[in-house]
Amino acid sequence: MRWPWSSSRASSAADSSQAAPAGADTLTETDTDTDELLVVPVARRESDDVTPGVRIAAAWSWRLLVIIAAFAVLGFLVVQLRLIVIPVLIAVLVSALLVPFIAFLVRRRWPRGIAVAVAMIVAVGVVSGLLWLAVQQISSEFGSVRDRTVESYRTFTAFLLDSPLHITQEQLNGFFADVMTTVQNDGQAVWSGALSVGSTLGHVVTGVLLALFSLLFILIDGKGIWSWVVRIFPARARPAFDGAGQAGWSTLVNYARTQILVATIDAVGIGLGAFLLGLPLAIPIAVLVFLGSFVPIVGAVVTGSVAVFIALVYNGPGIALAMLLVVLGVQQLEGHVLQPLLMGAAVKVHPLAVVLVVAAGSMLAGIPGALFAVPVAAVVNVMIGYIASGAWRTSNDPLVYHGDVLWQTVPRQPPARRRARRSTPSTSSLPLQEDSRD
């Protein structure tokens, strides 16, 4: 059998033999036939037309698409099960605050059951006390707030009538009449909204009970629950996942403990400023600032703007300007003193990452998404970094991991150890010294 190129090759061989000088070795017909039999055709594949860069990009692309699809499915399930997921996340976050307190009591020879009971009573007492103070002040100052509201409304309407906009009293009356007509015509929608509020209240009560039960069992048997979760994974993956979980838990504990201290200082500062400036509802403002401060950077700004708005409505622009200065002062204290001093020792979160994560969480899940965006992202980031670093292969302590990640959320080394590490020779020169000794 001859391939298409056999004749040309044979002819070229014959031509070369004729052109060869006398005494030179020439190919015989047998040699030519044998050489032709050794020619093996190579089938051309379609992948040969694709450059290596395109193949690498395609390989990365389908893997990234699979990861994005997995996260999309997970996010869809979380949104659909939000009435269960949100109470459980609240329980985990509160347990991160209470576990160090329980460990402190256990080290003081308290029985663990009593320590858990005391921690639960303290947590419920603090939350109930804050809510009671807020409701008590709102009910006690309701009359004065109502009078100030009416007075502020009259002042505002007088300003509109005297303004360059040339608004008349008839136009204002017509506007409010249209509003009342719209409310009356949409009575069915209002009634449906009332039913929705009732359903929401039922969901809130159910969520509170679920959060309390979840918190109780996490505090009592948290290690057993985590061991059960780890056993779901294959045996080879358990050490990595267990170490990543411990590093993530340490991140959550440090974040929650530091964030509640920062939130307390923000609430005391803004609430005290509102009280000294004579604002109504100073305690509810402080409680609102305390809750809003758990959303880093964004929460305190939003709740502080509420305080400024209340000051503008009830006390005039001068007091509102003073309240704005108080809010800005507290924000500067948090950003330049509290965050580097307190948060920097335990959790270092990049401000750009915080803003982006909070924005994404609020778009996907509203207020709960903004509340849990930063701790969830920080924990997931540390867990992924721990597994990718391979630190679980060489160390049984997940807290020794110090990967170069966006969130450095594991406890840092003490200053003495850092100074000692900087004083040692660089790692790049150590192999050369060992080779010279050998």
C-alpha positions as CSV (number, residue, x, y, z in Angstrom):
1,M,0.0,0.0,0.0
2,R,1.4,3.4,-0.9
3,W,0.3,6.7,0.6
4,P,-0.2,9.7,-1.6
5,W,3.1,11.1,-0.8
6,S,5.0,7.8,-1.6
7,S,5.5,8.5,-5.3
8,S,6.9,11.9,-4.8
9,R,9.2,10.6,-2.1
10,A,10.4,7.8,-4.4
11,S,10.9,10.2,-7.3
12,S,12.9,12.6,-5.1
13,A,15.1,9.7,-4.0
14,A,15.7,8.6,-7.6
15,D,16.6,12.1,-8.6
16,S,19.0,12.4,-5.8
17,S,20.6,9.0,-6.7
18,Q,21.1,10.2,-10.2
19,A,22.6,13.4,-9.1
20,A,25.0,11.7,-6.7
21,P,28.6,11.4,-7.7
22,A,30.3,8.2,-8.5
23,G,31.1,6.0,-5.6
24,A,28.5,7.6,-3.4
25,D,26.0,5.3,-1.6
26,T,22.6,5.3,-3.2
27,L,19.2,3.9,-2.0
28,T,18.2,0.7,-3.6
29,E,14.6,0.0,-4.6
30,T,14.3,-2.4,-1.7
31,D,15.6,0.3,0.7
32,T,13.1,2.8,-0.7
33,D,10.2,0.3,-0.3
34,T,11.2,-0.5,3.2
35,D,11.5,3.2,4.1
36,E,8.0,3.8,2.6
37,L,6.6,1.0,4.8
38,L,7.9,2.8,7.9
39,V,6.0,6.0,7.2
40,V,3.0,6.2,9.7
41,P,0.3,8.8,9.1
42,V,-0.7,10.9,12.1
43,A,-4.4,11.8,12.3
44,R,-5.1,15.5,12.8
45,R,-7.3,16.4,15.8
46,E,-9.6,19.4,16.0
47,S,-7.9,20.4,19.3
48,D,-4.7,21.0,17.4
49,D,-6.3,24.1,15.9
50,V,-6.9,25.6,19.4
51,T,-4.1,27.5,21.1
52,P,-3.0,26.5,24.6
53,G,-4.2,29.8,26.0
54,V,-7.7,29.2,24.8
55,R,-7.7,25.6,26.2
56,I,-6.5,26.9,29.6
57,A,-9.1,29.7,29.6
58,A,-11.8,27.2,28.7
59,A,-10.7,24.8,31.5
60,W,-10.9,27.7,34.0
61,S,-14.2,28.9,32.6
62,W,-16.2,25.7,33.1
63,R,-14.8,25.2,36.5
64,L,-15.7,28.8,37.5
65,L,-19.2,28.3,36.1
66,V,-19.6,25.1,38.2
67,I,-18.5,27.0,41.3
68,I,-20.8,29.9,40.6
69,A,-23.7,27.5,39.9
70,A,-23.1,25.8,43.3
71,F,-23.1,29.1,45.1
72,A,-26.2,30.2,43.3
73,V,-28.0,27.0,44.3
74,L,-26.8,27.4,47.9
75,G,-28.0,31.1,47.9
76,F,-31.4,30.1,46.5
77,L,-31.8,27.4,49.2
78,V,-30.8,29.9,52.0
79,V,-33.3,32.5,50.7
80,Q,-36.1,29.9,50.5
81,L,-35.3,28.6,54.0
82,R,-34.6,32.1,55.5
83,L,-37.1,31.6,58.3
84,I,-34.9,28.8,59.5
85,V,-31.5,30.0,58.5
86,I,-31.7,33.4,60.0
87,P,-32.6,32.2,63.6
88,V,-29.8,29.6,63.4
89,L,-27.3,32.2,62.2
90,I,-28.4,34.5,65.1
91,A,-27.9,31.6,67.5
92,V,-24.4,30.9,66.2
93,L,-23.4,34.6,66.4
94,V,-24.7,34.9,70.0
95,S,-23.1,31.6,71.0
96,A,-19.8,33.0,69.7
97,L,-20.3,35.8,72.3
98,L,-21.3,33.5,75.1
99,V,-18.9,30.6,74.7
100,P,-15.9,32.6,76.1
101,F,-18.0,33.6,79.1
102,I,-19.0,30.0,79.7
103,A,-15.4,28.9,79.4
104,F,-14.5,31.6,81.9
105,L,-17.0,30.3,84.4
106,V,-15.9,26.7,83.8
107,R,-12.3,27.6,84.6
108,R,-13.6,29.0,87.9
109,R,-14.9,25.5,88.7
110,W,-18.5,26.2,87.8
111,P,-20.5,23.2,86.6
112,R,-21.0,23.5,82.9
113,G,-24.8,23.2,83.1
114,I,-25.0,26.1,85.6
115,A,-22.6,28.1,83.5
116,V,-24.7,27.7,80.4
117,A,-27.9,28.6,82.3
118,V,-26.2,31.8,83.7
119,A,-25.0,32.8,80.2
120,M,-28.5,32.3,78.8
121,I,-30.1,34.3,81.6
122,V,-27.6,37.1,81.1
123,A,-28.1,37.2,77.3
124,V,-31.9,37.2,77.6
125,G,-31.8,39.7,80.4
126,V,-29.6,42.2,78.5
127,V,-31.8,42.0,75.3
128,S,-35.0,42.3,77.3
129,G,-33.7,45.2,79.4
130,L,-32.7,47.2,76.3
131,L,-36.1,46.6,74.7
132,W,-37.9,47.5,77.9
133,L,-35.9,50.8,78.3
134,A,-36.7,51.7,74.7
135,V,-40.4,50.9,74.9
136,Q,-40.6,52.6,78.3
137,Q,-39.1,55.9,77.1
138,I,-41.3,55.9,73.9
139,S,-44.5,55.4,76.0
140,S,-43.5,58.0,78.6
141,E,-42.5,60.7,76.0
142,F,-45.3,59.9,73.5
143,G,-47.3,63.0,74.5
144,S,-44.5,65.4,74.2
145,V,-43.3,63.8,71.0
146,R,-46.8,64.1,69.5
147,D,-47.0,67.8,70.5
148,R,-43.5,68.5,69.0
149,T,-44.6,66.7,65.8
150,V,-47.6,68.9,65.4
151,E,-45.6,72.0,66.1
152,S,-42.9,70.9,63.6
153,Y,-45.6,70.3,61.0
154,R,-47.0,73.7,61.5
155,T,-43.6,75.3,61.2
156,F,-42.9,73.3,58.1
157,T,-46.2,74.3,56.4
158,A,-45.6,78.0,57.4
159,F,-42.1,77.7,55.8
160,L,-43.7,76.3,52.6
161,L,-46.3,79.1,52.4
162,D,-43.6,81.8,52.9
163,S,-41.1,80.2,50.6
164,P,-40.3,81.3,47.0
165,L,-42.2,78.3,45.7
166,H,-45.5,80.2,46.1
167,I,-47.4,77.3,47.5
168,T,-50.9,78.2,48.7
169,Q,-52.9,76.8,51.6
170,E,-55.5,75.4,49.1
171,Q,-52.7,73.4,47.4
172,L,-51.6,71.9,50.7
173,N,-55.2,71.1,51.6
174,G,-55.8,69.5,48.2
175,F,-52.6,67.4,48.6
176,F,-53.6,66.0,52.0
177,A,-57.2,65.4,50.7
178,D,-55.8,63.4,47.9
179,V,-53.7,61.4,50.3
180,M,-56.7,60.6,52.4
181,T,-58.7,59.6,49.4
182,T,-56.0,57.3,48.2
183,V,-55.9,55.6,51.7
184,Q,-59.6,55.1,51.6
185,N,-59.7,53.7,48.1
186,D,-56.9,51.3,48.9
187,G,-58.5,50.0,52.1
188,Q,-58.3,46.5,50.9
189,A,-54.6,46.8,50.4
190,V,-54.2,48.3,53.9
191,W,-56.2,45.4,55.3
192,S,-54.0,42.9,53.4
193,G,-51.0,44.7,54.8
194,A,-52.4,44.3,58.3
195,L,-52.8,40.6,57.7
196,S,-49.2,40.5,56.4
197,V,-48.0,42.2,59.5
198,G,-49.8,39.6,61.6
199,S,-48.2,36.8,59.7
200,T,-44.8,38.6,60.0
201,L,-45.3,38.8,63.8
202,G,-46.0,35.1,63.9
203,H,-42.8,34.4,62.0
204,V,-40.9,36.7,64.3
205,V,-42.2,34.8,67.4
206,T,-41.3,31.5,65.7
207,G,-37.9,32.7,64.8
208,V,-37.2,33.9,68.3
209,L,-38.1,30.5,69.8
210,L,-36.1,28.7,67.2
211,A,-33.1,31.0,67.9
212,L,-33.3,30.3,71.7
213,F,-33.5,26.5,71.2
214,S,-30.7,26.5,68.7
215,L,-28.6,28.7,71.1
216,L,-29.3,26.4,74.0
217,F,-28.2,23.2,72.2
218,I,-25.2,24.9,70.6
219,L,-24.0,25.9,74.1
220,I,-24.7,22.5,75.6
221,D,-23.4,20.2,72.8
222,G,-21.6,22.4,70.3
223,K,-18.7,20.0,70.0
224,G,-20.9,17.0,69.4
225,I,-22.9,18.9,66.7
226,W,-19.6,19.9,64.9
227,S,-18.3,16.3,65.2
228,W,-21.4,15.0,63.5
229,V,-21.0,17.6,60.7
230,V,-17.4,16.6,60.2
231,R,-18.3,12.9,60.0
232,I,-20.5,13.7,56.9
233,F,-17.3,14.3,54.9
234,P,-15.0,11.5,53.6
235,A,-12.3,10.3,56.0
236,R,-9.5,11.9,54.0
237,A,-11.2,15.3,54.0
238,R,-12.1,15.4,57.7
239,P,-8.8,16.8,59.1
240,A,-8.8,19.7,56.6
241,F,-12.5,20.5,57.2
242,D,-12.1,20.1,61.0
243,G,-9.1,22.5,61.1
244,A,-10.9,25.0,58.8
245,G,-13.9,24.9,61.0
246,Q,-11.9,25.6,64.1
247,A,-10.1,28.5,62.4
248,G,-13.5,29.9,61.2
249,W,-14.9,29.6,64.7
250,S,-12.0,31.5,66.2
251,T,-12.6,34.1,63.5
252,L,-16.3,34.4,64.5
253,V,-15.5,34.6,68.2
254,N,-13.0,37.4,67.8
255,Y,-15.2,39.3,65.4
256,A,-18.3,39.1,67.6
257,R,-16.5,39.9,70.8
258,T,-14.8,43.0,69.3
259,Q,-17.8,44.1,67.3
260,I,-20.1,44.1,70.4
261,L,-17.6,46.3,72.2
262,V,-17.4,48.7,69.3
263,A,-21.2,48.8,69.1
264,T,-21.5,49.5,72.8
265,I,-19.1,52.5,72.6
266,D,-20.9,53.9,69.5
267,A,-24.3,53.5,71.3
268,V,-23.1,55.2,74.5
269,G,-21.4,58.1,72.6
270,I,-24.3,58.9,70.3
271,G,-27.0,58.3,73.0
272,L,-25.2,60.5,75.5
273,G,-24.8,63.2,72.9
274,A,-28.6,63.0,72.1
275,F,-29.4,63.2,75.8
276,L,-27.1,66.2,76.4
277,L,-28.6,68.0,73.4
278,G,-32.1,67.5,74.7
279,L,-33.3,65.2,71.9
280,P,-36.4,63.1,72.7
281,L,-36.1,59.3,72.6
282,A,-32.4,59.3,73.5
283,I,-32.5,55.7,74.8
284,P,-34.2,54.3,71.7
285,I,-31.7,56.1,69.5
286,A,-28.9,54.5,71.5
287,V,-30.5,51.0,71.2
288,L,-30.9,51.6,67.4
289,V,-27.2,52.7,67.1
290,F,-26.2,49.6,69.1
291,L,-28.0,47.2,66.8
292,G,-27.0,49.1,63.6
293,S,-23.3,49.0,64.6
294,F,-23.2,45.2,64.0
295,V,-23.2,46.2,60.3
296,P,-19.7,47.6,60.1
297,I,-19.2,51.1,58.7
298,V,-22.6,51.3,57.1
299,G,-24.9,50.6,60.1
300,A,-23.6,53.3,62.4
301,V,-23.8,55.9,59.6
302,V,-27.5,55.0,58.8
303,T,-28.6,55.0,62.5
304,G,-26.6,58.2,63.2
305,S,-28.5,59.9,60.4
306,V,-31.7,58.9,62.1
307,A,-30.6,60.8,65.2
308,V,-29.7,63.8,63.1
309,F,-33.1,63.7,61.4
310,I,-34.9,63.5,64.8
311,A,-32.9,66.5,66.0
312,L,-33.8,68.5,62.8
313,V,-37.5,67.8,63.2
314,Y,-37.9,68.3,66.9
315,N,-35.1,70.7,67.9
316,G,-34.3,72.8,64.8
317,P,-31.3,73.0,62.5
318,G,-28.8,74.3,65.1
319,I,-29.3,71.2,67.4
320,A,-29.3,69.0,64.2
321,L,-25.9,70.4,63.3
322,A,-24.5,69.7,66.8
323,M,-25.9,66.2,66.6
324,L,-24.3,65.7,63.2
325,L,-20.9,66.8,64.8
326,V,-21.5,64.2,67.6
327,V,-22.2,61.4,65.1
328,L,-19.2,62.3,63.0
329,G,-17.0,62.5,66.1
330,V,-18.1,59.0,67.2
331,Q,-17.5,57.7,63.7
332,Q,-14.0,59.1,63.6
333,L,-13.3,57.6,67.0
334,E,-14.5,54.2,65.7
335,G,-12.6,54.4,62.4
336,H,-9.3,55.7,63.7
337,V,-9.0,54.5,67.3
338,L,-11.4,51.6,68.0
339,Q,-11.1,49.7,64.8
340,P,-7.2,49.8,64.7
341,L,-6.8,49.3,68.4
342,L,-9.6,46.7,69.1
343,M,-10.5,45.2,65.8
344,G,-7.0,45.3,64.5
345,A,-5.7,43.0,67.2
346,A,-8.2,40.3,66.4
347,V,-9.9,40.9,63.0
348,K,-8.5,42.9,60.1
349,V,-11.2,43.6,57.5
350,H,-10.5,45.7,54.5
351,P,-12.9,48.6,54.3
352,L,-13.6,48.1,50.5
353,A,-14.3,44.5,51.1
354,V,-16.7,45.4,53.9
355,V,-18.7,47.9,51.8
356,L,-18.9,45.4,48.8
357,V,-20.0,42.5,51.0
358,V,-22.5,44.5,52.9
359,A,-24.0,45.9,49.7
360,A,-24.2,42.4,48.2
361,G,-25.8,41.0,51.3
362,S,-28.4,43.7,51.6
363,M,-29.3,43.3,47.9
364,L,-29.7,39.5,48.3
365,A,-31.3,39.3,51.7
366,G,-32.1,42.8,53.0
367,I,-31.3,43.7,56.6
368,P,-30.4,40.1,57.6
369,G,-28.0,39.9,54.6
370,A,-26.3,43.1,55.6
371,L,-26.0,41.9,59.2
372,F,-24.5,38.5,58.5
373,A,-22.5,39.4,55.3
374,V,-19.2,40.3,57.0
375,P,-19.0,37.5,59.5
376,V,-20.1,34.9,57.0
377,A,-17.7,36.1,54.4
378,A,-14.8,36.3,56.8
379,V,-15.4,32.8,58.1
380,V,-15.7,31.3,54.6
381,N,-12.6,33.2,53.5
382,V,-10.5,31.9,56.4
383,M,-11.8,28.3,55.9
384,I,-11.0,28.3,52.2
385,G,-7.6,29.9,52.8
386,Y,-6.8,27.3,55.5
387,I,-7.6,24.4,53.3
388,A,-5.8,25.8,50.3
389,S,-2.7,26.5,52.3
390,G,-2.3,22.9,53.4
391,A,-1.6,23.9,57.0
392,W,-3.7,21.0,58.2
393,R,-1.1,18.6,56.9
394,T,1.7,19.9,59.1
395,S,0.0,21.4,62.2
396,N,-2.7,20.3,64.5
397,D,-3.4,23.8,65.6
398,P,-5.5,25.8,63.1
399,L,-4.6,29.1,64.8
400,V,-1.1,29.0,63.4
401,Y,-2.4,29.7,59.9
402,H,-1.4,33.2,58.7
403,G,-2.3,33.1,55.0
404,D,-2.1,36.2,52.8
405,V,-5.9,36.6,52.5
406,L,-8.2,39.6,52.3
407,W,-9.4,39.0,55.8
408,Q,-6.6,38.3,58.3
409,T,-9.1,37.1,60.9
410,V,-7.2,34.6,63.1
411,P,-5.5,35.9,66.2
412,R,-2.2,37.5,65.4
413,Q,1.1,36.5,67.0
414,P,2.2,38.4,70.2
415,P,4.5,41.4,69.6
416,A,7.5,39.6,71.1
417,R,7.2,36.7,68.7
418,R,6.9,39.1,65.8
419,R,10.0,40.9,66.8
420,A,11.9,37.7,67.3
421,R,10.8,36.5,63.8
422,R,12.0,39.7,62.2
423,S,15.3,39.4,63.9
424,T,16.0,35.9,62.5
425,P,17.7,35.6,59.1
426,S,15.5,35.4,56.0
427,T,14.3,32.0,54.9
428,S,15.9,32.4,51.5
429,S,19.4,32.4,53.1
430,L,18.9,29.4,55.4
431,P,19.3,26.7,52.7
432,L,22.6,28.2,51.6
433,Q,24.0,28.2,55.2
434,E,22.9,24.5,55.7
435,D,24.6,23.5,52.4
436,S,27.9,25.2,53.5
437,R,27.9,23.3,56.8
438,D,27.4,20.0,54.9
